[in-house]
Amino acid sequence: MALIRINFMAASLHRTVPLMVCLPTDKLVPDEQGVPRPIQGPFATLYLLHGILGSEVD
């Protein structure tokens, strides 16, 4: 699993907004040489939204 943490400037909020992505690797399968390759198809997505006093890690 890859954990990606990004801070980006949200123009609509006029501030920097943190974003955390957990990218599963279970969609990778070995090819003929044993090298992991991605399977075509979308990942399932879950959006967790918090209130104004929460954070992306709570």
C-alpha positions as CSV (number, residue, x, y, z in Angstrom):
1,M,0.0,0.0,0.0
2,A,1.2,3.5,-0.8
3,L,0.4,6.4,1.5
4,I,0.5,9.8,-0.3
5,R,0.2,13.1,1.6
6,I,-0.3,16.3,-0.5
7,N,-0.8,19.9,0.5
8,F,-2.3,22.0,-2.2
9,M,-3.6,25.6,-2.5
10,A,-7.4,25.6,-2.8
11,A,-8.3,28.8,-4.6
12,S,-12.0,28.6,-3.5
13,L,-10.9,28.3,0.2
14,H,-8.0,30.8,-0.1
15,R,-5.8,28.4,1.9
16,T,-3.6,25.3,1.7
17,V,-5.6,22.1,2.1
18,P,-4.1,18.7,3.1
19,L,-5.0,15.6,1.2
20,M,-4.2,12.0,2.2
21,V,-4.5,9.1,-0.3
22,C,-4.1,5.4,0.6
23,L,-3.4,3.6,-2.6
24,P,-3.8,-0.2,-2.4
25,T,-1.5,-2.5,-4.3
26,D,-3.8,-5.4,-4.4
27,K,-4.7,-4.5,-8.1
28,L,-1.1,-5.6,-9.1
29,V,-0.5,-9.1,-10.5
30,P,2.8,-10.6,-11.7
31,D,3.3,-11.0,-15.4
32,E,5.1,-13.8,-17.2
33,Q,8.5,-12.5,-15.8
34,G,7.1,-12.1,-12.3
35,V,7.1,-8.3,-12.5
36,P,4.0,-6.8,-10.8
37,R,1.7,-5.0,-13.4
38,P,-1.5,-3.1,-12.7
39,I,-4.9,-4.7,-13.6
40,Q,-7.1,-2.4,-15.8
41,G,-10.1,-1.1,-14.0
42,P,-10.9,1.6,-11.4
43,F,-10.0,1.5,-7.7
44,A,-12.9,1.6,-5.3
45,T,-13.0,5.0,-3.7
46,L,-14.0,6.1,-0.2
47,Y,-14.2,9.8,0.6
48,L,-14.0,10.6,4.3
49,L,-15.0,14.2,5.0
50,H,-14.6,15.9,8.4
51,G,-15.9,19.1,9.8
52,I,-14.1,22.4,10.2
53,L,-12.3,21.3,13.4
54,G,-11.2,17.9,12.2
55,S,-8.2,16.8,10.2
56,E,-7.3,14.3,7.5
57,V,-5.5,12.1,10.1
58,D,-8.3,11.9,12.8
